[in-house]
């Protein structure tokens, strides 16, 4: 509870500092995650619309929304609860950095059906970067995406995987929330 109170106290300043542009268009229910493996662990970079996590994209304007964002940021700050590794791998979080970004994106030339204008739309997203260290990389044979069970607005993650210099694209969904890892990472 002390974490939430501290987060609520620091939250207005954090929002002002983190009000950066959302650089790419996004689709609700669908996020992106990049995973890069090293000899001793892996890094994850998660990008997901805030609508999927907290249920809204507008700037935070009331206490209820501030609380929802603070709780989400706290939960997103514990990656091994969201992306579960086998206990035998002995993985631990080295760093976790979570921000909420705001910005506008313009639909490329698409005109509004009512006004005929090509006005920009307001969007926000959570961006989280993690570094995970593992004691036994050979035991790291899969990752379970408990992320989907935690955040009900999520449906899929477009995953970009870099294992041993080989890149692959995989889609992880709520219906199949597991990633089997190749033994030769």
FIKOLZA-1660 file (N, C-alpha, C; in steps of 0.1 Angstrom, whole numbers, plus 5000, padded with zeros to 4 digits):
% residues 185
   i   px   py   pz ch aa at
   1 5008 4988 5000  A  X  N
   1 5000 5000 5000  A  X CA
   1 5009 5013 5000  A  X  C
   2 5020 5012 5007  A  X  N
   2 5029 5023 5007  A  X CA
   2 5034 5027 4993  A  X  C
   3 5036 5016 4985  A  X  N
   3 5040 5018 4971  A  X CA
   3 5030 5027 4963  A  X  C
   4 5017 5023 4965  A  X  N
   4 5007 5030 4958  A  X CA
   4 5006 5045 4962  A  X  C
   5 5007 5047 4976  A  X  N
   5 5006 5061 4981  A  X CA
   5 5018 5069 4976  A  X  C
   6 5030 5063 4976  A  X  N
   6 5042 5070 4970  A  X CA
   6 5040 5073 4956  A  X  C
   7 5035 5063 4948  A  X  N
   7 5033 5065 4934  A  X CA
   7 5023 5076 4931  A  X  C
   8 5012 5076 4939  A  X  N
   8 5002 5087 4937  A  X CA
   8 5008 5101 4941  A  X  C
   9 5017 5101 4950  A  X  N
   9 5023 5114 4954  A  X CA
   9 5033 5119 4943  A  X  C
  10 5040 5110 4937  A  X  N
  10 5050 5113 4927  A  X CA
  10 5044 5114 4913  A  X  C
  11 5032 5109 4911  A  X  N
  11 5026 5107 4898  A  X CA
  11 5024 5119 4890  A  X  C
  12 5019 5131 4895  A  X  N
  12 5017 5143 4887  A  X CA
  12 5031 5147 4881  A  X  C
  13 5041 5147 4888  A  X  N
  13 5054 5151 4883  A  X CA
  13 5059 5141 4872  A  X  C
  14 5057 5128 4875  A  X  N
  14 5061 5118 4865  A  X CA
  14 5053 5119 4852  A  X  C
  15 5040 5123 4853  A  X  N
  15 5033 5125 4841  A  X CA
  15 5038 5136 4832  A  X  C
  16 5041 5147 4839  A  X  N
  16 5047 5159 4832  A  X CA
  16 5060 5155 4825  A  X  C
  17 5068 5148 4832  A  X  N
  17 5082 5144 4827  A  X CA
  17 5081 5134 4816  A  X  C
  18 5070 5126 4816  A  X  N
  18 5069 5115 4806  A  X CA
  18 5060 5118 4795  A  X  C
  19 5055 5130 4793  A  X  N
  19 5046 5134 4783  A  X CA
  19 5054 5135 4770  A  X  C
  20 5057 5124 4764  A  X  N
  20 5064 5124 4751  A  X CA
  20 5055 5119 4740  A  X  C
  21 5060 5120 4728  A  X  N
  21 5051 5117 4716  A  X CA
  21 5051 5101 4715  A  X  C
  22 5039 5096 4711  A  X  N
  22 5037 5083 4707  A  X CA
  22 5042 5083 4693  A  X  C
  23 5052 5075 4689  A  X  N
  23 5058 5076 4676  A  X CA
  23 5051 5067 4666  A  X  C
  24 5044 5057 4669  A  X  N
  24 5039 5048 4659  A  X CA
  24 5024 5046 4662  A  X  C
  25 5016 5044 4652  A  X  N
  25 5002 5041 4654  A  X CA
  25 5000 5028 4661  A  X  C
  26 4990 5026 4669  A  X  N
  26 4987 5014 4675  A  X CA
  26 4973 5009 4674  A  X  C
  27 4971 4996 4676  A  X  N
  27 4958 4990 4675  A  X CA
  27 4954 4985 4689  A  X  C
  28 4942 4989 4694  A  X  N
  28 4938 4984 4707  A  X CA
  28 4937 4969 4707  A  X  C
  29 4941 4963 4719  A  X  N
  29 4941 4949 4720  A  X CA
  29 4954 4942 4715  A  X  C
  30 4962 4950 4709  A  X  N
  30 4975 4945 4703  A  X CA
  30 4987 4953 4707  A  X  C
  31 4996 4947 4713  A  X  N
  31 5009 4954 4717  A  X CA
  31 5021 4948 4709  A  X  C
  32 5032 4953 4712  A  X  N
  32 5044 4948 4706  A  X CA
  32 5055 4946 4717  A  X  C
  33 5062 4935 4716  A  X  N
  33 5073 4932 4725  A  X CA
  33 5085 4927 4718  A  X  C
  34 5096 4932 4721  A  X  N
  34 5109 4928 4715  A  X CA
  34 5117 4921 4726  A  X  C
  35 5122 4909 4723  A  X  N
  35 5130 4901 4732  A  X CA
  35 5144 4898 4726  A  X  C
  36 5154 4902 4733  A  X  N
  36 5168 4900 4728  A  X CA
  36 5175 4892 4738  A  X  C
  37 5181 4880 4734  A  X  N
  37 5188 4872 4743  A  X CA
  37 5203 4874 4743  A  X  C
  38 5209 4873 4755  A  X  N
  38 5224 4874 4756  A  X CA
  38 5229 4860 4762  A  X  C
  39 5241 4859 4765  A  X  N
  39 5246 4847 4771  A  X CA
  39 5241 4845 4786  A  X  C
  40 5238 4856 4792  A  X  N
  40 5234 4855 4807  A  X CA
  40 5220 4860 4810  A  X  C
  41 5212 4863 4800  A  X  N
  41 5199 4868 4802  A  X CA
  41 5192 4873 4790  A  X  C
  42 5183 4882 4792  A  X  N
  42 5175 4888 4780  A  X CA
  42 5170 4901 4784  A  X  C
  43 5166 4909 4774  A  X  N
  43 5160 4921 4776  A  X CA
  43 5146 4921 4768  A  X  C
  44 5137 4928 4774  A  X  N
  44 5123 4929 4768  A  X CA
  44 5120 4944 4766  A  X  C
  45 5114 4947 4755  A  X  N
  45 5109 4961 4753  A  X CA
  45 5094 4960 4749  A  X  C
  46 5085 4964 4758  A  X  N
  46 5071 4963 4756  A  X CA
  46 5065 4976 4753  A  X  C
  47 5056 4977 4742  A  X  N
  47 5048 4988 4738  A  X CA
  47 5034 4984 4737  A  X  C
  48 5025 4991 4745  A  X  N
  48 5011 4986 4744  A  X CA
  48 5002 4999 4747  A  X  C
  49 4991 5000 4739  A  X  N
  49 4982 5011 4741  A  X CA
  49 4977 5011 4755  A  X  C
  50 4976 5023 4761  A  X  N
  50 4971 5024 4775  A  X CA
  50 4957 5020 4776  A  X  C
  51 4949 5020 4766  A  X  N
  51 4935 5015 4766  A  X CA
  51 4935 5001 4770  A  X  C
  52 4944 4993 4765  A  X  N
  52 4945 4979 4769  A  X CA
  52 4948 4976 4783  A  X  C
  53 4955 4985 4789  A  X  N
  53 4960 4983 4803  A  X CA
  53 4951 4989 4813  A  X  C
  54 4947 5002 4811  A  X  N
  54 4939 5009 4821  A  X CA
  54 4925 5013 4816  A  X  C
  55 4922 5011 4803  A  X  N
  55 4908 5013 4798  A  X CA
  55 4906 5027 4793  A  X  C
  56 4916 5035 4792  A  X  N
  56 4914 5049 4786  A  X CA
  56 4927 5053 4780  A  X  C
  57 4926 5063 4771  A  X  N
  57 4938 5069 4765  A  X CA
  57 4939 5084 4767  A  X  C
  58 4929 5090 4773  A  X  N
  58 4930 5105 4775  A  X CA
  58 4940 5108 4786  A  X  C
  59 4944 5120 4786  A  X  N
  59 4953 5124 4797  A  X CA
  59 4946 5122 4811  A  X  C
  60 4954 5119 4821  A  X  N
  60 4949 5116 4834  A  X CA
  60 4944 5129 4840  A  X  C
  61 4931 5129 4844  A  X  N
  61 4925 5141 4849  A  X CA
  61 4918 5140 4862  A  X  C
  62 4917 5127 4868  A  X  N
  62 4910 5126 4880  A  X CA
  62 4917 5116 4889  A  X  C
  63 4913 5115 4902  A  X  N
  63 4920 5106 4911  A  X CA
  63 4918 5091 4908  A  X  C
  64 4906 5088 4903  A  X  N
  64 4904 5074 4899  A  X CA
  64 4914 5070 4888  A  X  C
  65 4915 5078 4878  A  X  N
  65 4924 5075 4867  A  X CA
  65 4939 5075 4871  A  X  C
  66 4942 5084 4880  A  X  N
  66 4956 5084 4886  A  X CA
  66 4959 5071 4893  A  X  C
  67 4949 5067 4901  A  X  N
  67 4951 5054 4908  A  X CA
  67 4953 5043 4899  A  X  C
  68 4944 5042 4888  A  X  N
  68 4945 5031 4879  A  X CA
  68 4959 5031 4872  A  X  C
  69 4964 5042 4868  A  X  N
  69 4977 5043 4861  A  X CA
  69 4988 5039 4871  A  X  C
  70 4987 5044 4883  A  X  N
  70 4998 5041 4893  A  X CA
  70 4998 5026 4896  A  X  C
  71 4987 5020 4897  A  X  N
  71 4986 5005 4899  A  X CA
  71 4992 4998 4887  A  X  C
  72 4988 5002 4875  A  X  N
  72 4993 4996 4863  A  X CA
  72 5008 4997 4862  A  X  C
  73 5013 5009 4865  A  X  N
  73 5028 5011 4864  A  X CA
  73 5035 5002 4874  A  X  C
  74 5029 5001 4886  A  X  N
  74 5035 4992 4896  A  X CA
  74 5035 4977 4891  A  X  C
  75 5024 4973 4885  A  X  N
  75 5023 4959 4880  A  X CA
  75 5033 4957 4868  A  X  C
  76 5034 4967 4860  A  X  N
  76 5043 4966 4848  A  X CA
  76 5057 4966 4852  A  X  C
  77 5060 4971 4864  A  X  N
  77 5074 4972 4869  A  X CA
  77 5079 4959 4875  A  X  C
  78 5071 4948 4875  A  X  N
  78 5075 4935 4879  A  X CA
  78 5074 4925 4868  A  X  C
  79 5083 4925 4858  A  X  N
  79 5082 4918 4846  A  X CA
  79 5081 4903 4848  A  X  C
  80 5087 4897 4858  A  X  N
  80 5087 4882 4860  A  X CA
  80 5074 4877 4865  A  X  C
  81 5065 4886 4869  A  X  N
  81 5051 4882 4872  A  X CA
  81 5043 4882 4860  A  X  C
  82 5047 4890 4850  A  X  N
  82 5040 4891 4837  A  X CA
  82 5045 4881 4826  A  X  C
  83 5058 4879 4826  A  X  N
  83 5065 4871 4817  A  X CA
  83 5072 4860 4825  A  X  C
  84 5066 4849 4827  A  X  N
  84 5070 4839 4837  A  X CA
  84 5080 4830 4831  A  X  C
  85 5092 4828 4838  A  X  N
  85 5102 4819 4833  A  X CA
  85 5103 4807 4842  A  X  C
  86 5108 4796 4837  A  X  N
  86 5109 4784 4846  A  X CA
  86 5118 4787 4859  A  X  C
  87 5113 4782 4870  A  X  N
  87 5121 4785 4882  A  X CA
  87 5136 4780 4882  A  X  C
  88 5138 4769 4874  A  X  N
  88 5151 4763 4873  A  X CA
  88 5161 4773 4866  A  X  C
  89 5156 4782 4858  A  X  N
  89 5165 4792 4851  A  X CA
  89 5171 4802 4861  A  X  C
  90 5164 4804 4872  A  X  N
  90 5169 4813 4882  A  X CA
  90 5170 4827 4877  A  X  C
  91 5160 4832 4871  A  X  N
  91 5159 4846 4865  A  X CA
  91 5155 4856 4875  A  X  C
  92 5161 4868 4874  A  X  N
  92 5157 4879 4883  A  X CA
  92 5158 4892 4875  A  X  C
  93 5150 4902 4879  A  X  N
  93 5150 4915 4872  A  X CA
  93 5162 4923 4876  A  X  C
  94 5169 4928 4866  A  X  N
  94 5180 4937 4869  A  X CA
  94 5175 4951 4868  A  X  C
  95 5168 4955 4857  A  X  N
  95 5162 4968 4856  A  X CA
  95 5148 4967 4851  A  X  C
  96 5139 4976 4855  A  X  N
  96 5126 4977 4849  A  X CA
  96 5123 4992 4849  A  X  C
  97 5120 4997 4837  A  X  N
  97 5117 5011 4835  A  X CA
  97 5103 5012 4827  A  X  C
  98 5094 5018 4833  A  X  N
  98 5080 5019 4828  A  X CA
  98 5076 5034 4827  A  X  C
  99 5071 5038 4815  A  X  N
  99 5066 5052 4813  A  X CA
  99 5053 5051 4806  A  X  C
 100 5045 5061 4808  A  X  N
 100 5032 5063 4800  A  X CA
 100 5035 5075 4791  A  X  C
 101 5033 5073 4778  A  X  N
 101 5035 5084 4769  A  X CA
 101 5022 5089 4763  A  X  C
 102 5022 5102 4759  A  X  N
 102 5010 5108 4753  A  X CA
 102 5014 5114 4740  A  X  C
 103 5006 5114 4731  A  X  N
 103 5009 5121 4718  A  X CA
 103 4997 5120 4709  A  X  C
 104 5000 5125 4697  A  X  N
 104 4989 5125 4687  A  X CA
 104 4995 5118 4674  A  X  C
 105 4987 5111 4667  A  X  N
 105 4990 5105 4655  A  X CA
 105 4980 5109 4644  A  X  C
 106 4984 5111 4632  A  X  N
 106 4975 5114 4622  A  X CA
 106 4973 5102 4613  A  X  C
 107 4961 5099 4611  A  X  N
 107 4958 5088 4601  A  X CA
 107 4962 5092 4588  A  X  C
 108 4971 5085 4581  A  X  N
 108 4977 5089 4569  A  X CA
 108 4967 5093 4558  A  X  C
 109 4963 5106 4558  A  X  N
 109 4954 5111 4548  A  X CA
 109 4940 5107 4549  A  X  C
 110 4936 5099 4559  A  X  N
 110 4922 5095 4560  A  X CA
 110 4914 5106 4565  A  X  C
 111 4904 5110 4559  A  X  N
 111 4895 5121 4563  A  X CA
 111 4884 5116 4572  A  X  C
 112 4880 5124 4582  A  X  N
 112 4869 5121 4591  A  X CA
 112 4856 5121 4582  A  X  C
 113 4848 5111 4584  A  X  N
 113 4836 5109 4576  A  X CA
 113 4826 5120 4578  A  X  C
 114 4826 5126 4590  A  X  N
 114 4816 5137 4593  A  X CA
 114 4822 5151 4589  A  X  C
 115 4834 5154 4593  A  X  N
 115 4839 5167 4590  A  X CA
 115 4847 5169 4577  A  X  C
 116 4852 5157 4572  A  X  N
 116 4860 5158 4560  A  X CA
 116 4875 5162 4563  A  X  C
 117 4878 5165 4576  A  X  N
 117 4892 5169 4579  A  X CA
 117 4900 5157 4582  A  X  C
 118 4913 5159 4582  A  X  N
 118 4923 5148 4585  A  X CA
 118 4929 5152 4599  A  X  C
 119 4921 5154 4609  A  X  N
 119 4926 5158 4622  A  X CA
 119 4933 5146 4628  A  X  C
 120 4942 5150 4637  A  X  N
 120 4950 5140 4644  A  X CA
 120 4942 5134 4656  A  X  C
 121 4945 5122 4660  A  X  N
 121 4939 5115 4671  A  X CA
 121 4949 5115 4683  A  X  C
 122 4943 5116 4695  A  X  N
 122 4952 5115 4707  A  X CA
 122 4953 5100 4711  A  X  C
 123 4965 5096 4714  A  X  N
 123 4968 5082 4718  A  X CA
 123 4978 5083 4729  A  X  C
 124 4978 5073 4738  A  X  N
 124 4988 5071 4748  A  X CA
 124 4992 5056 4749  A  X  C
 125 5004 5054 4753  A  X  N
 125 5008 5040 4755  A  X CA
 125 5017 5038 4766  A  X  C
 126 5018 5026 4771  A  X  N
 126 5028 5022 4781  A  X CA
 126 5040 5017 4774  A  X  C
 127 5051 5021 4778  A  X  N
 127 5064 5016 4773  A  X CA
 127 5072 5011 4785  A  X  C
 128 5076 4999 4784  A  X  N
 128 5084 4993 4795  A  X CA
 128 5096 4986 4789  A  X  C
 129 5107 4988 4795  A  X  N
 129 5120 4982 4791  A  X CA
 129 5125 4974 4803  A  X  C
 130 5129 4962 4801  A  X  N
 130 5134 4953 4812  A  X CA
 130 5147 4947 4808  A  X  C
 131 5155 4944 4818  A  X  N
 131 5167 4936 4817  A  X CA
 131 5166 4925 4827  A  X  C
 132 5167 4912 4822  A  X  N
 132 5165 4900 4831  A  X CA
 132 5178 4892 4831  A  X  C
 133 5183 4888 4842  A  X  N
 133 5195 4880 4844  A  X CA
 133 5191 4866 4848  A  X  C
 134 5197 4856 4842  A  X  N
 134 5193 4842 4845  A  X CA
 134 5206 4835 4849  A  X  C
 135 5205 4826 4859  A  X  N
 135 5216 4818 4864  A  X CA
 135 5219 4806 4855  A  X  C
 136 5208 4801 4848  A  X  N
 136 5210 4789 4840  A  X CA
 136 5202 4791 4827  A  X  C
 137 5208 4797 4817  A  X  N
 137 5201 4799 4804  A  X CA
 137 5197 4787 4797  A  X  C
 138 5203 4775 4800  A  X  N
 138 5199 4763 4794  A  X CA
 138 5185 4758 4799  A  X  C
 139 5182 4762 4811  A  X  N
 139 5169 4759 4817  A  X CA
 139 5158 4768 4812  A  X  C
 140 5161 4779 4805  A  X  N
 140 5151 4788 4800  A  X CA
 140 5146 4783 4787  A  X  C
 141 5136 4775 4787  A  X  N
 141 5131 4768 4775  A  X CA
 141 5118 4774 4771  A  X  C
 142 5112 4782 4779  A  X  N
 142 5099 4788 4776  A  X CA
 142 5096 4800 4784  A  X  C
 143 5086 4809 4779  A  X  N
 143 5082 4820 4787  A  X CA
 143 5066 4819 4787  A  X  C
 144 5060 4820 4798  A  X  N
 144 5045 4820 4799  A  X CA
 144 5041 4835 4800  A  X  C
 145 5032 4839 4792  A  X  N
 145 5027 4853 4792  A  X CA
 145 5015 4855 4801  A  X  C
 146 5018 4855 4814  A  X  N
 146 5007 4858 4824  A  X CA
 146 5002 4872 4822  A  X  C
 147 5009 4880 4815  A  X  N
 147 5004 4894 4811  A  X CA
 147 4990 4894 4806  A  X  C
 148 4986 4884 4798  A  X  N
 148 4972 4884 4793  A  X CA
 148 4962 4882 4804  A  X  C
 149 4965 4873 4814  A  X  N
 149 4956 4871 4825  A  X CA
 149 4955 4883 4834  A  X  C
 150 4966 4891 4835  A  X  N
 150 4965 4903 4844  A  X CA
 150 4958 4915 4837  A  X  C
 151 4959 4917 4824  A  X  N
 151 4953 4928 4818  A  X CA
 151 4943 4923 4808  A  X  C
 152 4930 4925 4812  A  X  N
 152 4919 4919 4804  A  X CA
 152 4917 4926 4791  A  X  C
 153 4922 4938 4788  A  X  N
 153 4920 4944 4775  A  X CA
 153 4930 4940 4765  A  X  C
 154 4939 4931 4768  A  X  N
 154 4949 4927 4759  A  X CA
 154 4945 4914 4752  A  X  C
 155 4949 4913 4739  A  X  N
 155 4945 4901 4731  A  X CA
 155 4957 4895 4724  A  X  C
 156 4967 4903 4720  A  X  N
 156 4978 4897 4714  A  X CA
 156 4990 4906 4715  A  X  C
 157 5002 4900 4714  A  X  N
 157 5015 4907 4714  A  X CA
 157 5022 4903 4701  A  X  C
 158 5026 4912 4693  A  X  N
 158 5035 4909 4682  A  X CA
 158 5049 4909 4687  A  X  C
 159 5055 4898 4687  A  X  N
 159 5068 4895 4693  A  X CA
 159 5079 4895 4683  A  X  C
 160 5089 4903 4685  A  X  N
 160 5101 4902 4677  A  X CA
 160 5112 4896 4685  A  X  C
 161 5117 4885 4681  A  X  N
 161 5126 4877 4689  A  X CA
 161 5140 4877 4682  A  X  C
 162 5151 4880 4690  A  X  N
 162 5164 4879 4685  A  X CA
 162 5172 4869 4694  A  X  C
 163 5174 4858 4688  A  X  N
 163 5181 4847 4695  A  X CA
 163 5194 4844 4687  A  X  C
 164 5206 4846 4693  A  X  N
 164 5218 4843 4687  A  X CA
 164 5220 4850 4674  A  X  C
 165 5215 4862 4672  A  X  N
 165 5217 4869 4660  A  X CA
 165 5206 4866 4649  A  X  C
 166 5198 4856 4652  A  X  N
 166 5187 4852 4643  A  X CA
 166 5174 4859 4648  A  X  C
 167 5168 4866 4638  A  X  N
 167 5155 4873 4642  A  X CA
 167 5143 4865 4637  A  X  C
 168 5133 4866 4645  A  X  N
 168 5120 4859 4641  A  X CA
 168 5109 4868 4646  A  X  C
 169 5097 4866 4640  A  X  N
 169 5085 4873 4644  A  X CA
 169 5075 4863 4647  A  X  C
 170 5069 4864 4659  A  X  N
 170 5059 4855 4664  A  X CA
 170 5047 4863 4670  A  X  C
 171 5035 4857 4669  A  X  N
 171 5024 4864 4676  A  X CA
 171 5020 4855 4688  A  X  C
 172 5020 4862 4699  A  X  N
 172 5015 4855 4712  A  X CA
 172 5001 4860 4715  A  X  C
 173 4992 4851 4718  A  X  N
 173 4978 4855 4720  A  X CA
 173 4973 4851 4734  A  X  C
 174 4962 4856 4737  A  X  N
 174 4956 4852 4750  A  X CA
 174 4952 4837 4750  A  X  C
 175 4948 4832 4738  A  X  N
 175 4945 4818 4737  A  X CA
 175 4957 4809 4738  A  X  C
 176 4969 4814 4734  A  X  N
 176 4981 4806 4734  A  X CA
 176 4992 4815 4740  A  X  C
 177 4992 4816 4753  A  X  N
 177 5001 4825 4760  A  X CA
 177 5015 4820 4763  A  X  C
 178 5021 4812 4755  A  X  N
 178 5034 4806 4757  A  X CA
 178 5043 4808 4746  A  X  C
 179 5056 4809 4749  A  X  N
 179 5066 4810 4739  A  X CA
 179 5076 4799 4742  A  X  C
 180 5077 4789 4733  A  X  N
 180 5088 4779 4734  A  X CA
 180 5100 4785 4728  A  X  C
 181 5111 4784 4735  A  X  N
 181 5124 4789 4731  A  X CA
 181 5133 4779 4725  A  X  C
 182 5140 4782 4715  A  X  N
 182 5150 4773 4709  A  X CA
 182 5161 4770 4718  A  X  C
 183 5166 4758 4718  A  X  N
 183 5177 4755 4728  A  X CA
 183 5191 4762 4724  A  X  C
 184 5192 4767 4712  A  X  N
 184 5205 4773 4707  A  X CA
 184 5204 4788 4707  A  X  C
 185 5200 4794 4718  A  X  N
 185 5199 4809 4719  A  X CA
 185 5213 4814 4720  A  X  C
% end
